[in-house]
Amino acid sequence: MLIPIAGDLARRLAPGGAVVLSGVLGEEAEAVLAAYTAAGLALADRRDLAEWCALVLRAAG
């Protein structure tokens, strides 16, 4: 569900804005991260706990 909305979400962020994607399964985290970086966001932080992951991504600016 997070991958198909990556481009739309990235376009809606203000310059320098951030989005937190939480509750991502660890096995899906790399694919989610790839979609959001391809949409122009940069990884600011990643936290892993057991099989779950949270990603903090920032827009340029």
N, CA, C and O atoms as a CHARMM CRD file, in Angstrom:
* protein
*
  244
    1    1 MET  N      0.81000  -1.19800   0.00000 PROA 1      0.00000
    2    1 MET  CA     0.00000   0.00000   0.00000 PROA 1      0.00000
    3    1 MET  C      0.85800   1.26900   0.00000 PROA 1      0.00000
    4    1 MET  O      0.45000   2.27800  -0.57700 PROA 1      0.00000
    5    2 LEU  N      2.01800   1.24300   0.62400 PROA 2      0.00000
    6    2 LEU  CA     2.86100   2.43700   0.68600 PROA 2      0.00000
    7    2 LEU  C      3.57800   2.72700  -0.63000 PROA 2      0.00000
    8    2 LEU  O      3.79400   3.89000  -0.97000 PROA 2      0.00000
    9    3 ILE  N      3.94100   1.70600  -1.35900 PROA 3      0.00000
   10    3 ILE  CA     4.71000   1.90000  -2.59200 PROA 3      0.00000
   11    3 ILE  C      3.90900   2.64900  -3.66600 PROA 3      0.00000
   12    3 ILE  O      4.45000   3.57500  -4.27000 PROA 3      0.00000
   13    4 PRO  N      2.65800   2.29600  -3.92800 PROA 4      0.00000
   14    4 PRO  CA     1.92200   2.99900  -4.98900 PROA 4      0.00000
   15    4 PRO  C      1.69100   4.49000  -4.72800 PROA 4      0.00000
   16    4 PRO  O      1.46600   5.24400  -5.67400 PROA 4      0.00000
   17    5 ILE  N      1.74000   4.92500  -3.48600 PROA 5      0.00000
   18    5 ILE  CA     1.48000   6.34200  -3.18300 PROA 5      0.00000
   19    5 ILE  C      2.75400   7.15700  -2.99400 PROA 5      0.00000
   20    5 ILE  O      2.68000   8.33000  -2.62800 PROA 5      0.00000
   21    6 ALA  N      3.92000   6.56200  -3.23600 PROA 6      0.00000
   22    6 ALA  CA     5.19000   7.24600  -2.98800 PROA 6      0.00000
   23    6 ALA  C      5.29300   8.57300  -3.74300 PROA 6      0.00000
   24    6 ALA  O      5.61800   9.59800  -3.14300 PROA 6      0.00000
   25    7 GLY  N      5.02200   8.56600  -5.03800 PROA 7      0.00000
   26    7 GLY  CA     5.14500   9.78400  -5.84000 PROA 7      0.00000
   27    7 GLY  C      4.18000  10.86200  -5.40400 PROA 7      0.00000
   28    7 GLY  O      4.55900  12.02900  -5.30200 PROA 7      0.00000
   29    8 ASP  N      2.94700  10.49400  -5.14700 PROA 8      0.00000
   30    8 ASP  CA     1.94500  11.46800  -4.72300 PROA 8      0.00000
   31    8 ASP  C      2.29600  12.07100  -3.36200 PROA 8      0.00000
   32    8 ASP  O      2.18000  13.28100  -3.16600 PROA 8      0.00000
   33    9 LEU  N      2.71700  11.23800  -2.44200 PROA 9      0.00000
   34    9 LEU  CA     3.08700  11.72800  -1.11600 PROA 9      0.00000
   35    9 LEU  C      4.30600  12.64900  -1.19700 PROA 9      0.00000
   36    9 LEU  O      4.34500  13.68900  -0.53900 PROA 9      0.00000
   37   10 ALA  N      5.28900  12.27300  -1.99300 PROA 10     0.00000
   38   10 ALA  CA     6.49200  13.10200  -2.14200 PROA 10     0.00000
   39   10 ALA  C      6.14800  14.46700  -2.73000 PROA 10     0.00000
   40   10 ALA  O      6.71300  15.47700  -2.30800 PROA 10     0.00000
   41   11 ARG  N      5.24000  14.51600  -3.68900 PROA 11     0.00000
   42   11 ARG  CA     4.84600  15.79100  -4.30000 PROA 11     0.00000
   43   11 ARG  C      4.09100  16.69600  -3.31600 PROA 11     0.00000
   44   11 ARG  O      4.10200  17.91800  -3.46800 PROA 11     0.00000
   45   12 ARG  N      3.45700  16.12200  -2.34100 PROA 12     0.00000
   46   12 ARG  CA     2.66500  16.90500  -1.38600 PROA 12     0.00000
   47   12 ARG  C      3.48500  17.45400  -0.22100 PROA 12     0.00000
   48   12 ARG  O      2.99900  18.30600   0.52300 PROA 12     0.00000
   49   13 LEU  N      4.70100  16.98900  -0.05500 PROA 13     0.00000
   50   13 LEU  CA     5.54100  17.47300   1.03900 PROA 13     0.00000
   51   13 LEU  C      6.10800  18.85300   0.71000 PROA 13     0.00000
   52   13 LEU  O      6.51300  19.12200  -0.42100 PROA 13     0.00000
   53   14 ALA  N      6.12700  19.70900   1.71200 PROA 14     0.00000
   54   14 ALA  CA     6.76800  21.01500   1.57300 PROA 14     0.00000
   55   14 ALA  C      8.27700  20.80600   1.47300 PROA 14     0.00000
   56   14 ALA  O      8.78900  19.79800   1.96100 PROA 14     0.00000
   57   15 PRO  N      9.00200  21.74400   0.84900 PROA 15     0.00000
   58   15 PRO  CA    10.45900  21.63300   0.82600 PROA 15     0.00000
   59   15 PRO  C     10.99700  21.48200   2.24500 PROA 15     0.00000
   60   15 PRO  O     10.64900  22.25800   3.13500 PROA 15     0.00000
   61   16 GLY  N     11.83600  20.49100   2.44700 PROA 16     0.00000
   62   16 GLY  CA    12.38700  20.22100   3.76700 PROA 16     0.00000
   63   16 GLY  C     11.44700  19.43700   4.66800 PROA 16     0.00000
   64   16 GLY  O     11.81500  19.09400   5.79100 PROA 16     0.00000
   65   17 GLY  N     10.24000  19.14600   4.19500 PROA 17     0.00000
   66   17 GLY  CA     9.26400  18.41400   4.99500 PROA 17     0.00000
   67   17 GLY  C      9.66300  16.96600   5.17600 PROA 17     0.00000
   68   17 GLY  O     10.49500  16.43500   4.44000 PROA 17     0.00000
   69   18 ALA  N      9.05500  16.33400   6.17100 PROA 18     0.00000
   70   18 ALA  CA     9.37700  14.94400   6.47800 PROA 18     0.00000
   71   18 ALA  C      8.11400  14.10100   6.53400 PROA 18     0.00000
   72   18 ALA  O      7.02100  14.59600   6.80800 PROA 18     0.00000
   73   19 VAL  N      8.29400  12.82500   6.27000 PROA 19     0.00000
   74   19 VAL  CA     7.22400  11.85000   6.41100 PROA 19     0.00000
   75   19 VAL  C      7.79600  10.66900   7.19000 PROA 19     0.00000
   76   19 VAL  O      8.93700  10.25700   6.97800 PROA 19     0.00000
   77   20 VAL  N      6.98000  10.13600   8.09300 PROA 20     0.00000
   78   20 VAL  CA     7.36200   8.95600   8.86700 PROA 20     0.00000
   79   20 VAL  C      6.49600   7.80000   8.39200 PROA 20     0.00000
   80   20 VAL  O      5.26800   7.86000   8.45800 PROA 20     0.00000
   81   21 LEU  N      7.14100   6.75800   7.91900 PROA 21     0.00000
   82   21 LEU  CA     6.45200   5.54700   7.50900 PROA 21     0.00000
   83   21 LEU  C      6.74800   4.49900   8.57000 PROA 21     0.00000
   84   21 LEU  O      7.87700   4.02100   8.68500 PROA 21     0.00000
   85   22 SER  N      5.73400   4.14900   9.34100 PROA 22     0.00000
   86   22 SER  CA     5.91800   3.23500  10.45500 PROA 22     0.00000
   87   22 SER  C      5.07400   1.98600  10.25000 PROA 22     0.00000
   88   22 SER  O      4.07500   2.01000   9.53100 PROA 22     0.00000
   89   23 GLY  N      5.47900   0.91000  10.87900 PROA 23     0.00000
   90   23 GLY  CA     4.75700  -0.34000  10.73100 PROA 23     0.00000
   91   23 GLY  C      5.07400  -1.04900   9.43500 PROA 23     0.00000
   92   23 GLY  O      4.25800  -1.81400   8.92000 PROA 23     0.00000
   93   24 VAL  N      6.24800  -0.80000   8.91200 PROA 24     0.00000
   94   24 VAL  CA     6.70300  -1.44100   7.67700 PROA 24     0.00000
   95   24 VAL  C      7.38100  -2.75700   8.06600 PROA 24     0.00000
   96   24 VAL  O      8.24400  -2.78000   8.94400 PROA 24     0.00000
   97   25 LEU  N      6.99400  -3.83100   7.42300 PROA 25     0.00000
   98   25 LEU  CA     7.67500  -5.09800   7.67900 PROA 25     0.00000
   99   25 LEU  C      9.12400  -4.99400   7.21400 PROA 25     0.00000
  100   25 LEU  O      9.39700  -4.48300   6.12800 PROA 25     0.00000
  101   26 GLY  N     10.03700  -5.47400   8.02800 PROA 26     0.00000
  102   26 GLY  CA    11.45300  -5.39600   7.70300 PROA 26     0.00000
  103   26 GLY  C     11.78700  -5.97800   6.35600 PROA 26     0.00000
  104   26 GLY  O     12.66200  -5.46500   5.65800 PROA 26     0.00000
  105   27 GLU  N     11.10000  -7.04900   5.97200 PROA 27     0.00000
  106   27 GLU  CA    11.37700  -7.68800   4.68300 PROA 27     0.00000
  107   27 GLU  C     10.90800  -6.84600   3.50300 PROA 27     0.00000
  108   27 GLU  O     11.31500  -7.10200   2.37000 PROA 27     0.00000
  109   28 GLU  N     10.05900  -5.84600   3.74400 PROA 28     0.00000
  110   28 GLU  CA     9.56500  -4.95800   2.69500 PROA 28     0.00000
  111   28 GLU  C     10.22100  -3.57600   2.72800 PROA 28     0.00000
  112   28 GLU  O      9.99100  -2.75900   1.83600 PROA 28     0.00000
  113   29 ALA  N     11.02300  -3.31800   3.73600 PROA 29     0.00000
  114   29 ALA  CA    11.58100  -1.97900   3.95500 PROA 29     0.00000
  115   29 ALA  C     12.43100  -1.49100   2.78300 PROA 29     0.00000
  116   29 ALA  O     12.32900  -0.32600   2.39900 PROA 29     0.00000
  117   30 GLU  N     13.25700  -2.34700   2.21400 PROA 30     0.00000
  118   30 GLU  CA    14.12900  -1.90900   1.11500 PROA 30     0.00000
  119   30 GLU  C     13.32100  -1.51800  -0.11700 PROA 30     0.00000
  120   30 GLU  O     13.65800  -0.54800  -0.79600 PROA 30     0.00000
  121   31 ALA  N     12.26500  -2.25800  -0.40900 PROA 31     0.00000
  122   31 ALA  CA    11.41600  -1.93100  -1.56300 PROA 31     0.00000
  123   31 ALA  C     10.67500  -0.62100  -1.32700 PROA 31     0.00000
  124   31 ALA  O     10.55300   0.19600  -2.24000 PROA 31     0.00000
  125   32 VAL  N     10.18100  -0.41600  -0.10900 PROA 32     0.00000
  126   32 VAL  CA     9.49700   0.84300   0.23300 PROA 32     0.00000
  127   32 VAL  C     10.48700   1.99800   0.13300 PROA 32     0.00000
  128   32 VAL  O     10.18000   3.02800  -0.46700 PROA 32     0.00000
  129   33 LEU  N     11.65600   1.83600   0.70900 PROA 33     0.00000
  130   33 LEU  CA    12.68100   2.87300   0.66100 PROA 33     0.00000
  131   33 LEU  C     13.06600   3.20000  -0.77500 PROA 33     0.00000
  132   33 LEU  O     13.22300   4.37400  -1.11300 PROA 33     0.00000
  133   34 ALA  N     13.21900   2.20700  -1.61600 PROA 34     0.00000
  134   34 ALA  CA    13.57900   2.43700  -3.02000 PROA 34     0.00000
  135   34 ALA  C     12.51000   3.25200  -3.73300 PROA 34     0.00000
  136   34 ALA  O     12.83500   4.13100  -4.53200 PROA 34     0.00000
  137   35 ALA  N     11.24500   2.97400  -3.45700 PROA 35     0.00000
  138   35 ALA  CA    10.15900   3.72300  -4.09800 PROA 35     0.00000
  139   35 ALA  C     10.17500   5.18300  -3.68500 PROA 35     0.00000
  140   35 ALA  O      9.95800   6.06200  -4.51900 PROA 35     0.00000
  141   36 TYR  N     10.42600   5.45500  -2.42700 PROA 36     0.00000
  142   36 TYR  CA    10.40700   6.82800  -1.93200 PROA 36     0.00000
  143   36 TYR  C     11.66000   7.60900  -2.32400 PROA 36     0.00000
  144   36 TYR  O     11.58200   8.81300  -2.56600 PROA 36     0.00000
  145   37 THR  N     12.80400   6.94700  -2.39100 PROA 37     0.00000
  146   37 THR  CA    13.99400   7.65300  -2.86900 PROA 37     0.00000
  147   37 THR  C     13.87900   7.93100  -4.36100 PROA 37     0.00000
  148   37 THR  O     14.34900   8.96600  -4.83300 PROA 37     0.00000
  149   38 ALA  N     13.26000   7.02400  -5.11000 PROA 38     0.00000
  150   38 ALA  CA    13.02600   7.26500  -6.53900 PROA 38     0.00000
  151   38 ALA  C     12.06800   8.43900  -6.74000 PROA 38     0.00000
  152   38 ALA  O     12.10900   9.10800  -7.77200 PROA 38     0.00000
  153   39 ALA  N     11.21000   8.68600  -5.75400 PROA 39     0.00000
  154   39 ALA  CA    10.27000   9.80800  -5.82800 PROA 39     0.00000
  155   39 ALA  C     10.90900  11.11300  -5.35100 PROA 39     0.00000
  156   39 ALA  O     10.25000  12.15300  -5.33800 PROA 39     0.00000
  157   40 GLY  N     12.18100  11.06800  -4.96000 PROA 40     0.00000
  158   40 GLY  CA    12.89900  12.28800  -4.60600 PROA 40     0.00000
  159   40 GLY  C     13.11300  12.53100  -3.13300 PROA 40     0.00000
  160   40 GLY  O     13.63900  13.57900  -2.75900 PROA 40     0.00000
  161   41 LEU  N     12.72400  11.60100  -2.28200 PROA 41     0.00000
  162   41 LEU  CA    12.92700  11.78100  -0.84900 PROA 41     0.00000
  163   41 LEU  C     14.23000  11.11700  -0.42000 PROA 41     0.00000
  164   41 LEU  O     14.71000  10.18200  -1.06000 PROA 41     0.00000
  165   42 ALA  N     14.78900  11.62000   0.67100 PROA 42     0.00000
  166   42 ALA  CA    16.04400  11.08000   1.18800 PROA 42     0.00000
  167   42 ALA  C     15.81000  10.46900   2.56400 PROA 42     0.00000
  168   42 ALA  O     15.04700  11.00300   3.37000 PROA 42     0.00000
  169   43 LEU  N     16.46600   9.36000   2.82100 PROA 43     0.00000
  170   43 LEU  CA    16.34600   8.70800   4.12400 PROA 43     0.00000
  171   43 LEU  C     17.03500   9.55400   5.18700 PROA 43     0.00000
  172   43 LEU  O     18.22100   9.86100   5.07000 PROA 43     0.00000
  173   44 ALA  N     16.29200   9.92800   6.22300 PROA 44     0.00000
  174   44 ALA  CA    16.84900  10.69500   7.33700 PROA 44     0.00000
  175   44 ALA  C     17.13100   9.80100   8.53600 PROA 44     0.00000
  176   44 ALA  O     18.07100  10.05200   9.29000 PROA 44     0.00000
  177   45 ASP  N     16.31600   8.75100   8.71800 PROA 45     0.00000
  178   45 ASP  CA    16.49700   7.84900   9.85200 PROA 45     0.00000
  179   45 ASP  C     15.76000   6.54900   9.57700 PROA 45     0.00000
  180   45 ASP  O     14.76200   6.51700   8.85600 PROA 45     0.00000
  181   46 ARG  N     16.26400   5.50100  10.15500 PROA 46     0.00000
  182   46 ARG  CA    15.61100   4.19400  10.07300 PROA 46     0.00000
  183   46 ARG  C     15.73200   3.53000  11.42300 PROA 46     0.00000
  184   46 ARG  O     16.81200   3.48900  12.01200 PROA 46     0.00000
  185   47 ARG  N     14.63200   3.01400  11.90700 PROA 47     0.00000
  186   47 ARG  CA    14.61700   2.28000  13.17300 PROA 47     0.00000
  187   47 ARG  C     14.01500   0.90700  12.94100 PROA 47     0.00000
  188   47 ARG  O     12.95300   0.78000  12.33200 PROA 47     0.00000
  189   48 ASP  N     14.69600  -0.11800  13.42700 PROA 48     0.00000
  190   48 ASP  CA    14.21300  -1.49100  13.30400 PROA 48     0.00000
  191   48 ASP  C     13.96500  -2.06500  14.68700 PROA 48     0.00000
  192   48 ASP  O     14.76500  -1.87400  15.60400 PROA 48     0.00000
  193   49 LEU  N     12.85700  -2.76500  14.82900 PROA 49     0.00000
  194   49 LEU  CA    12.52300  -3.44900  16.07300 PROA 49     0.00000
  195   49 LEU  C     11.84800  -4.76000  15.70300 PROA 49     0.00000
  196   49 LEU  O     10.74600  -4.78400  15.15500 PROA 49     0.00000
  197   50 ALA  N     12.53200  -5.84100  16.01500 PROA 50     0.00000
  198   50 ALA  CA    12.06300  -7.17900  15.65000 PROA 50     0.00000
  199   50 ALA  C     11.81600  -7.20500  14.14200 PROA 50     0.00000
  200   50 ALA  O     12.72100  -6.89000  13.37000 PROA 50     0.00000
  201   51 GLU  N     10.61200  -7.57400  13.70900 PROA 51     0.00000
  202   51 GLU  CA    10.34800  -7.65500  12.26500 PROA 51     0.00000
  203   51 GLU  C      9.79200  -6.36600  11.68600 PROA 51     0.00000
  204   51 GLU  O      9.43700  -6.32300  10.50800 PROA 51     0.00000
  205   52 TRP  N      9.70900  -5.30700  12.50000 PROA 52     0.00000
  206   52 TRP  CA     9.11400  -4.04500  12.05300 PROA 52     0.00000
  207   52 TRP  C     10.17200  -2.97500  11.82100 PROA 52     0.00000
  208   52 TRP  O     11.28100  -3.03600  12.35300 PROA 52     0.00000
  209   53 CYS  N      9.79300  -1.99900  11.01100 PROA 53     0.00000
  210   53 CYS  CA    10.71900  -0.92900  10.66000 PROA 53     0.00000
  211   53 CYS  C      9.94800   0.39400  10.55300 PROA 53     0.00000
  212   53 CYS  O      8.78300   0.41600  10.15700 PROA 53     0.00000
  213   54 ALA  N     10.60600   1.47000  10.90600 PROA 54     0.00000
  214   54 ALA  CA    10.07200   2.81400  10.68600 PROA 54     0.00000
  215   54 ALA  C     11.10400   3.58300   9.86800 PROA 54     0.00000
  216   54 ALA  O     12.30200   3.52100  10.14200 PROA 54     0.00000
  217   55 LEU  N     10.62600   4.30300   8.86900 PROA 55     0.00000
  218   55 LEU  CA    11.49300   5.10100   8.00000 PROA 55     0.00000
  219   55 LEU  C     11.09800   6.57100   8.11500 PROA 55     0.00000
  220   55 LEU  O      9.91700   6.91100   8.04700 PROA 55     0.00000
  221   56 VAL  N     12.08700   7.43100   8.28700 PROA 56     0.00000
  222   56 VAL  CA    11.86100   8.87300   8.25800 PROA 56     0.00000
  223   56 VAL  C     12.52800   9.38100   6.99200 PROA 56     0.00000
  224   56 VAL  O     13.72900   9.20200   6.79100 PROA 56     0.00000
  225   57 LEU  N     11.72500  10.02300   6.13500 PROA 57     0.00000
  226   57 LEU  CA    12.21200  10.50300   4.84500 PROA 57     0.00000
  227   57 LEU  C     11.98000  12.00500   4.73700 PROA 57     0.00000
  228   57 LEU  O     10.97600  12.52000   5.23000 PROA 57     0.00000
  229   58 ARG  N     12.90500  12.70300   4.09300 PROA 58     0.00000
  230   58 ARG  CA    12.80500  14.16300   3.94400 PROA 58     0.00000
  231   58 ARG  C     12.81300  14.56500   2.48600 PROA 58     0.00000
  232   58 ARG  O     13.46800  13.95400   1.64200 PROA 58     0.00000
  233   59 ALA  N     12.05700  15.61900   2.22700 PROA 59     0.00000
  234   59 ALA  CA    12.06000  16.24600   0.90200 PROA 59     0.00000
  235   59 ALA  C     13.24000  17.21200   0.82600 PROA 59     0.00000
  236   59 ALA  O     13.65100  17.77000   1.84400 PROA 59     0.00000
  237   60 ALA  N     13.77400  17.40800  -0.35000 PROA 60     0.00000
  238   60 ALA  CA    14.86600  18.36900  -0.53500 PROA 60     0.00000
  239   60 ALA  C     14.39100  19.76300  -0.18100 PROA 60     0.00000
  240   60 ALA  O     13.20900  20.08500  -0.30000 PROA 60     0.00000
  241   61 GLY  N     15.32200  20.57400   0.25000 PROA 61     0.00000
  242   61 GLY  CA    14.96800  21.96300   0.52400 PROA 61     0.00000
  243   61 GLY  C     15.36100  22.33000   1.85900 PROA 61     0.00000
  244   61 GLY  O     15.14400  23.46800   2.27400 PROA 61     0.00000
